[in-house]
Amino acid sequence: MIDRRDFLRLTSAAVVTGIVPDVFDNLALAKDDPLPPPPEENSVVWVSHHTDVGQNTAQLLHLLGGIESLVGPEDIVILKVNSQWWHQGMTHTDFLFHFISAILHRPGFSGEIILADNHQARVPNSRGWTTRKRNGRFNYNELVAYFQQEGYPNVTKYHWHPAGPNPTPLQFGGSGNSVVSHPEEGDGYVWPEHLFYESPHGNRTLLSYPIFTSAYSGITIDLKNGAYEQGQYSSRPVKFFNISAINHHSAYAGVTASVKNLMGVVDMSCGYPAPLPPNTYNTHHVGATPLFKWMARYKKELDALPGFHRLYLHPEVFRFRYTGGVLGKWMAEIRKPDLNIITAISVGWGSRTDTRKAAHPNVLTASTDPVALDYWTAKYVLYPATRRAGAPKKLQNLNNPDTVNGPFRRFLTETARELGGALDEQFIEVRGENHEFLYRQS
């Protein structure tokens, strides 16, 4: 029940949400800290284009030096996919099919491959794992089942799942796994109190990460520290590949690609809006202002007010850019992917799930620098597709990484501040096959 004081606040909010967004939009955005220094050495982005996904994958692997340069004979290979969405929002499964096949046929390979993700929803085995709205021939469950039926029991999956209580989620409501501190304690999430990101405004996010056990080998993988067998550290190498899609996300985020894909590794039940740990924020909400939190508390009552969402998710109210800082710090402190790959075979210039707002560039890009990869792929693949579709100018600006005050550019800037990385083409070296047309259409 709303008391008199809150009633007056809500009444005032009805007026404020109708006026303030226009005022905010006419003000300069808050000035961030100075830009991060340029990288000490150039970043390499590998680019492949072919209409046949198998040939495209083979070209990319050739550019990268062959599968032997990426995967050792005994490696435990973690493929971090995007299972939160479907259609172009999920990692392209035909690419995954050919990439996994290349690993399995690597001479002497005796390791294993685990597809993994945390889509943060209540039911782990759902969404991209089970969807009929596939991006490619398979959903993820079907892809794993295919290889197992073909005699490869060393291809499995794992559903990372939020660990803490999550009674009032603002997005997905996954909860109930275990908070652990060491592989001896079993599977779950580590919430390391000594490893955290703190925004310039004092909001703190713990750099959570999963511990999980292979269904094939029984080996437990601590994503930060490596493989464990029977509670003891093992010398088995663990490779971590971050394989994403690239799409328009929203007015508050701009673009989602490889950096944001790592939001499916952290635990969104760790911090606000979840109650534990006290005085912390989850990765998605690390930028939340007191105004945002108040509006979130009364979102049900305020939702229909004109201008509510523009104010609620305004860049100086929600401050989503600091999520990029969390993920940069996470890579610096917990685990940087060995390689980031964007499956830009299909891209959503206007939506992650609406195929009417998608294009099909048939491009694969890869880099060890996720900042450079996201910048270059957005500039030369997603943004041109947005323009060719005749999208509104506002949407074009949101998908353009050179829109300096745009949410995507500010997000990547905060990532680079914590991790390093190239946000300037003079520090990006492109090595490619059949990709020259991308420059002509940009």
C-alpha positions as CSV (number, residue, x, y, z in Angstrom):
1,M,0.0,0.0,0.0
2,I,1.3,3.5,-0.9
3,D,1.4,6.0,2.0
4,R,0.6,9.7,1.7
5,R,4.3,10.7,1.2
6,D,4.7,8.3,-1.6
7,F,1.4,9.3,-3.2
8,L,2.6,12.9,-3.3
9,R,5.9,11.7,-4.9
10,L,4.1,9.7,-7.5
11,T,1.8,12.6,-8.3
12,S,4.9,14.8,-8.7
13,A,6.5,12.1,-10.9
14,A,3.5,12.2,-13.3
15,V,4.4,15.9,-13.9
16,V,8.2,15.3,-13.9
17,T,8.2,12.4,-16.4
18,G,6.2,14.5,-18.8
19,I,8.7,17.4,-18.7
20,V,12.1,16.3,-17.6
21,P,13.1,13.9,-20.4
22,D,12.9,16.8,-22.9
23,V,15.1,18.9,-20.6
24,F,17.6,16.1,-20.2
25,D,17.8,15.6,-23.9
26,N,18.7,19.2,-24.4
27,L,21.5,19.1,-21.8
28,A,25.0,18.1,-22.5
29,L,25.8,14.6,-21.2
30,A,27.8,14.3,-18.0
31,K,31.5,14.5,-18.6
32,D,33.2,11.3,-18.0
33,D,36.8,10.8,-16.9
34,P,39.5,11.6,-19.4
35,L,39.7,9.1,-22.3
36,P,41.8,6.0,-21.7
37,P,45.3,6.2,-23.2
38,P,45.8,4.6,-26.6
39,P,47.0,1.0,-26.7
40,E,50.8,0.4,-26.6
41,E,50.5,-1.9,-29.7
42,N,48.1,-2.3,-32.5
43,S,45.1,-4.7,-32.2
44,V,44.4,-7.2,-35.0
45,V,40.9,-7.9,-36.3
46,W,40.6,-10.9,-38.6
47,V,37.7,-10.7,-41.1
48,S,36.2,-13.4,-43.4
49,H,33.4,-13.1,-45.9
50,H,31.7,-16.0,-47.8
51,T,28.1,-17.0,-48.5
52,D,28.8,-20.6,-47.5
53,V,29.2,-20.8,-43.7
54,G,31.6,-23.8,-43.9
55,Q,33.9,-22.0,-46.3
56,N,33.6,-18.8,-44.2
57,T,34.7,-20.7,-41.1
58,A,37.6,-22.4,-43.0
59,Q,38.8,-19.0,-44.3
60,L,38.7,-17.5,-40.8
61,L,40.6,-20.4,-39.3
62,H,43.2,-20.2,-42.0
63,L,43.7,-16.5,-41.3
64,L,44.1,-17.4,-37.6
65,G,46.8,-19.9,-38.4
66,G,44.7,-23.0,-38.3
67,I,42.8,-24.8,-35.5
68,E,46.1,-26.1,-34.1
69,S,47.1,-22.5,-33.3
70,L,44.0,-22.1,-31.2
71,V,43.4,-25.4,-29.5
72,G,45.8,-27.9,-28.0
73,P,45.4,-31.7,-28.1
74,E,44.2,-32.0,-24.4
75,D,42.4,-28.7,-24.0
76,I,39.1,-28.2,-22.3
77,V,37.4,-25.8,-24.7
78,I,34.7,-23.5,-23.3
79,L,32.5,-22.0,-26.0
80,K,30.6,-19.1,-24.5
81,V,27.5,-18.6,-26.7
82,N,24.5,-16.2,-26.5
83,S,21.5,-18.2,-25.4
84,Q,19.4,-15.3,-24.1
85,W,17.8,-14.6,-27.5
86,W,16.8,-16.4,-30.8
87,H,16.9,-15.7,-34.5
88,Q,19.8,-13.3,-35.1
89,G,20.1,-12.6,-31.4
90,M,21.8,-16.0,-30.8
91,T,25.3,-17.1,-31.9
92,H,25.0,-18.6,-35.4
93,T,24.9,-22.4,-34.9
94,D,26.1,-23.3,-38.4
95,F,29.4,-21.5,-37.5
96,L,29.5,-23.4,-34.2
97,F,28.9,-26.6,-36.1
98,H,31.9,-26.1,-38.4
99,F,34.1,-24.6,-35.6
100,I,33.4,-27.6,-33.3
101,S,34.0,-30.0,-36.2
102,A,37.4,-28.4,-36.8
103,I,38.4,-28.9,-33.2
104,L,37.2,-32.5,-33.1
105,H,39.2,-33.2,-36.3
106,R,42.3,-31.5,-35.0
107,P,45.1,-34.2,-35.1
108,G,45.5,-35.8,-31.7
109,F,42.6,-34.0,-30.0
110,S,41.6,-35.9,-26.8
111,G,40.1,-32.9,-25.0
112,E,36.5,-31.8,-24.7
113,I,34.2,-29.0,-25.8
114,I,31.6,-27.4,-23.5
115,L,28.9,-25.0,-24.8
116,A,28.0,-22.7,-21.8
117,D,26.0,-19.6,-21.0
118,N,23.9,-17.9,-18.3
119,H,20.9,-16.3,-19.9
120,Q,19.9,-15.3,-16.3
121,A,16.3,-16.6,-16.7
122,R,14.5,-18.8,-14.2
123,V,14.5,-21.9,-16.3
124,P,18.0,-22.7,-17.4
125,N,17.1,-25.1,-20.3
126,S,15.2,-22.6,-22.3
127,R,15.5,-19.7,-24.8
128,G,18.4,-20.3,-27.2
129,W,18.9,-23.8,-26.0
130,T,15.4,-25.0,-27.0
131,T,14.1,-22.4,-29.4
132,R,12.5,-23.3,-32.7
133,K,13.5,-19.8,-34.0
134,R,17.0,-20.9,-34.8
135,N,19.9,-18.9,-36.1
136,G,21.3,-21.7,-38.3
137,R,20.2,-25.3,-38.6
138,F,20.3,-26.0,-34.8
139,N,19.4,-24.7,-31.5
140,Y,22.1,-25.3,-28.9
141,N,20.6,-28.5,-27.5
142,E,20.2,-29.9,-31.0
143,L,23.8,-29.0,-31.8
144,V,25.2,-30.9,-28.8
145,A,22.8,-33.8,-29.4
146,Y,24.0,-34.0,-33.1
147,F,27.7,-34.5,-32.1
148,Q,26.9,-37.0,-29.4
149,Q,24.8,-39.0,-31.8
150,E,27.7,-38.9,-34.2
151,G,30.0,-40.5,-31.5
152,Y,31.4,-37.5,-29.8
153,P,30.5,-37.7,-26.1
154,N,33.1,-35.1,-25.4
155,V,30.8,-32.4,-26.8
156,T,28.5,-31.3,-23.9
157,K,26.8,-28.2,-22.5
158,Y,26.5,-26.4,-19.2
159,H,23.9,-24.0,-17.9
160,W,25.5,-21.5,-15.6
161,H,22.7,-20.2,-13.4
162,P,22.4,-17.3,-10.9
163,A,23.2,-18.3,-7.3
164,G,21.6,-15.8,-4.9
165,P,18.1,-14.9,-3.9
166,N,16.4,-12.6,-6.5
167,P,13.0,-11.8,-5.2
168,T,12.5,-8.5,-7.1
169,P,14.3,-8.7,-10.4
170,L,14.1,-5.8,-12.9
171,Q,14.8,-8.2,-15.8
172,F,15.3,-11.9,-15.7
173,G,14.7,-13.6,-12.4
174,G,17.2,-16.5,-12.3
175,S,18.2,-17.5,-8.7
176,G,18.8,-20.4,-6.4
177,N,22.2,-21.9,-7.4
178,S,25.0,-22.0,-4.9
179,V,27.5,-19.4,-3.8
180,V,30.8,-21.2,-3.5
181,S,34.4,-20.2,-2.9
182,H,36.4,-23.2,-4.2
183,P,35.9,-26.2,-6.5
184,E,35.9,-28.4,-3.4
185,E,32.5,-26.9,-2.5
186,G,30.9,-28.0,-5.7
187,D,29.3,-26.1,-8.6
188,G,28.0,-22.5,-8.3
189,Y,29.2,-18.9,-8.5
190,V,32.1,-17.3,-6.7
191,W,31.3,-13.8,-5.3
192,P,34.8,-12.5,-4.5
193,E,34.5,-9.6,-2.1
194,H,38.1,-8.5,-2.8
195,L,37.6,-8.4,-6.6
196,F,35.2,-5.7,-7.6
197,Y,34.6,-2.8,-10.0
198,E,33.6,0.6,-8.5
199,S,32.1,3.3,-10.7
200,P,33.1,7.0,-10.4
201,H,29.9,7.4,-8.4
202,G,30.8,4.8,-5.8
203,N,28.6,1.9,-7.0
204,R,30.4,-1.4,-6.5
205,T,30.0,-4.7,-8.4
206,L,31.7,-7.9,-7.4
207,L,33.4,-9.7,-10.3
208,S,31.4,-13.0,-10.0
209,Y,32.4,-16.1,-12.0
210,P,31.2,-19.7,-12.3
211,I,32.7,-23.0,-11.1
212,F,31.2,-25.9,-13.0
213,T,31.7,-29.6,-13.7
214,S,32.0,-31.3,-17.1
215,A,29.3,-33.9,-17.7
216,Y,31.8,-35.8,-19.9
217,S,35.0,-35.9,-17.8
218,G,33.9,-35.0,-14.3
219,I,36.6,-32.3,-14.3
220,T,35.6,-29.1,-12.5
221,I,36.4,-25.9,-14.2
222,D,37.1,-22.7,-12.1
223,L,36.8,-20.1,-14.8
224,K,39.4,-17.9,-13.1
225,N,41.9,-20.5,-11.9
226,G,41.6,-23.4,-14.2
227,A,40.7,-27.1,-14.1
228,Y,40.4,-29.3,-10.9
229,E,40.2,-33.0,-10.5
230,Q,39.1,-34.5,-7.2
231,G,39.5,-31.1,-5.6
232,Q,43.1,-30.7,-6.7
233,Y,44.4,-28.3,-9.4
234,S,45.0,-30.0,-12.7
235,S,47.4,-29.0,-15.4
236,R,44.8,-29.5,-18.1
237,P,44.6,-26.3,-20.2
238,V,41.3,-24.5,-20.4
239,K,40.5,-22.4,-23.5
240,F,37.8,-19.8,-23.4
241,F,36.2,-18.6,-26.6
242,N,33.7,-15.8,-26.5
243,I,31.4,-16.3,-29.6
244,S,28.7,-13.7,-30.0
245,A,26.3,-12.2,-32.5
246,I,26.1,-8.4,-33.2
247,N,22.8,-6.5,-33.1
248,H,21.1,-3.3,-32.2
249,H,20.2,-3.5,-28.5
250,S,18.4,-0.4,-27.3
251,A,18.5,3.4,-26.9
252,Y,20.4,2.9,-23.6
253,A,23.0,0.4,-24.8
254,G,23.2,1.0,-28.6
255,V,24.8,-2.2,-29.8
256,T,25.4,-5.6,-28.3
257,A,28.3,-7.7,-29.4
258,S,31.3,-9.5,-27.9
259,V,31.9,-7.4,-24.8
260,K,28.3,-7.4,-23.8
261,N,28.1,-11.2,-24.5
262,L,30.1,-11.6,-21.3
263,M,27.0,-10.5,-19.3
264,G,26.1,-14.2,-19.8
265,V,29.1,-15.3,-17.6
266,V,28.6,-13.1,-14.5
267,D,25.8,-13.7,-12.0
268,M,23.0,-11.1,-12.1
269,S,21.7,-12.2,-8.8
270,C,24.9,-10.8,-7.2
271,G,23.9,-7.2,-6.1
272,Y,21.1,-4.8,-6.7
273,P,18.2,-5.3,-7.5
274,A,18.9,-8.6,-5.6
275,P,19.4,-8.1,-1.9
276,L,22.9,-9.8,-1.6
277,P,25.6,-8.9,-1.1
278,P,24.5,-5.7,0.7
279,N,25.5,-2.4,-0.8
280,T,26.5,-3.8,-4.1
281,Y,25.0,-3.7,-7.6
282,N,24.8,-6.4,-10.3
283,T,26.7,-5.9,-13.6
284,H,23.6,-4.6,-15.4
285,H,22.7,-2.0,-12.8
286,V,26.0,-0.7,-11.6
287,G,25.2,2.7,-13.1
288,A,21.9,3.1,-11.3
289,T,21.3,6.5,-9.7
290,P,19.0,7.1,-6.7
291,L,16.4,8.5,-9.1
292,F,16.6,5.3,-11.2
293,K,16.2,3.1,-8.0
294,W,13.2,5.2,-6.9
295,M,11.5,4.9,-10.3
296,A,12.3,1.2,-10.4
297,R,10.6,0.8,-7.0
298,Y,7.4,2.3,-8.4
299,K,7.7,1.2,-12.0
300,K,4.3,-0.5,-12.0
301,E,2.6,2.7,-11.0
302,L,4.7,4.9,-13.2
303,D,4.9,2.8,-16.3
304,A,2.1,4.4,-18.3
305,L,3.2,8.0,-17.7
306,P,4.3,9.9,-20.7
307,G,8.1,10.2,-20.8
308,F,8.6,7.6,-18.1
309,H,10.9,5.3,-20.0
310,R,12.9,8.1,-21.6
311,L,13.8,9.3,-18.1
312,Y,14.1,5.9,-16.5
313,L,16.7,4.7,-19.0
314,H,18.2,8.1,-19.7
315,P,22.1,7.9,-19.9
316,E,22.5,10.1,-16.9
317,V,19.8,8.2,-14.8
318,F,20.6,4.6,-15.7
319,R,24.3,5.2,-16.7
320,F,24.6,1.9,-18.5
321,R,28.1,2.8,-19.8
322,Y,29.6,1.6,-16.5
323,T,28.5,-1.9,-17.2
324,G,31.2,-1.8,-19.9
325,G,33.6,-0.9,-17.1
326,V,32.5,-3.9,-15.0
327,L,33.1,-6.2,-18.0
328,G,36.5,-4.7,-18.8
329,K,37.6,-5.1,-15.1
330,W,36.2,-8.7,-15.2
331,M,38.4,-9.5,-18.2
332,A,41.4,-7.9,-16.6
333,E,41.0,-9.7,-13.2
334,I,39.1,-12.9,-13.8
335,R,39.5,-14.3,-17.3
336,K,40.1,-12.6,-20.7
337,P,38.8,-14.8,-23.6
338,D,41.5,-16.4,-25.6
339,L,39.6,-15.3,-28.7
340,N,36.5,-13.3,-29.4
341,I,34.5,-14.2,-32.5
342,I,31.4,-12.3,-33.9
343,T,29.1,-14.4,-36.1
344,A,27.9,-11.5,-38.3
345,I,26.3,-13.9,-40.7
346,S,22.9,-12.4,-39.8
347,V,22.8,-9.1,-37.9
348,G,19.9,-7.3,-36.4
349,W,20.1,-3.6,-37.4
350,G,16.9,-2.9,-35.6
351,S,16.2,-5.9,-33.4
352,R,17.7,-9.0,-31.8
353,T,14.7,-11.2,-32.6
354,D,12.6,-9.6,-35.4
355,T,13.9,-11.0,-38.7
356,R,12.2,-8.2,-40.6
357,K,14.9,-5.9,-39.0
358,A,17.8,-8.1,-39.9
359,A,20.4,-8.2,-42.7
360,H,22.7,-11.1,-43.8
361,P,26.2,-9.8,-44.4
362,N,27.8,-13.3,-44.2
363,V,30.8,-12.0,-42.3
364,L,32.9,-13.5,-39.5
365,T,35.2,-11.3,-37.4
366,A,37.7,-12.3,-34.6
367,S,40.2,-10.6,-32.3
368,T,41.9,-11.0,-29.0
369,D,40.9,-7.4,-28.4
370,P,37.1,-7.3,-27.8
371,V,37.0,-3.5,-27.8
372,A,38.6,-3.3,-31.3
373,L,36.4,-6.2,-32.5
374,D,33.2,-4.6,-31.4
375,Y,34.2,-1.2,-32.8
376,W,35.3,-2.4,-36.2
377,T,32.4,-4.9,-36.7
378,A,29.8,-2.3,-35.7
379,K,31.4,0.3,-38.0
380,Y,31.9,-1.8,-41.1
381,V,29.1,-4.4,-40.8
382,L,26.2,-3.4,-38.6
383,Y,26.2,0.3,-39.2
384,P,26.2,0.0,-43.0
385,A,23.4,-2.5,-42.8
386,T,21.4,0.0,-40.8
387,R,21.9,2.7,-43.4
388,R,21.1,0.4,-46.3
389,A,17.8,-0.6,-44.5
390,G,16.8,3.1,-44.5
391,A,16.5,3.1,-40.7
392,P,15.7,6.3,-38.9
393,K,18.7,8.6,-38.3
394,K,18.4,8.1,-34.5
395,L,18.8,4.3,-35.0
396,Q,21.7,4.8,-37.4
397,N,23.5,7.0,-34.8
398,L,22.9,4.4,-32.1
399,N,24.5,1.7,-34.2
400,N,27.5,3.9,-35.2
401,P,30.5,3.4,-32.9
402,D,31.8,6.8,-34.0
403,T,28.8,8.6,-32.4
404,V,31.1,9.9,-29.6
405,N,28.3,10.6,-27.1
406,G,26.4,7.5,-28.1
407,P,25.7,4.8,-25.6
408,F,27.7,2.1,-27.4
409,R,30.8,4.3,-27.8
410,R,30.7,5.3,-24.1
411,F,30.2,1.7,-23.1
412,L,33.3,0.6,-25.0
413,T,35.3,3.6,-23.6
414,E,34.6,2.3,-20.1
415,T,35.6,-1.2,-21.1
416,A,38.9,0.1,-22.6
417,R,39.5,2.2,-19.5
418,E,39.7,-1.0,-17.4
419,L,41.1,-3.5,-20.0
420,G,42.8,-1.5,-22.7
421,G,41.9,-1.9,-26.3
422,A,41.7,0.1,-29.5
423,L,38.9,2.5,-30.2
424,D,40.7,4.3,-33.0
425,E,41.3,2.8,-36.5
426,Q,44.9,3.9,-36.5
427,F,45.6,1.3,-33.9
428,I,43.6,-1.5,-35.6
429,E,45.2,-3.8,-38.2
430,V,42.7,-5.7,-40.3
431,R,43.7,-9.0,-41.9
432,G,41.0,-10.5,-44.1
433,E,39.6,-12.6,-47.0
434,N,37.0,-11.2,-49.4
435,H,36.2,-8.3,-47.1
436,E,37.3,-5.2,-49.1
437,F,33.6,-4.5,-50.1
438,L,32.9,-3.7,-46.4
439,Y,35.0,-0.5,-46.7
440,R,33.2,0.5,-49.9
441,Q,29.8,0.3,-48.4
442,S,30.7,2.0,-45.1
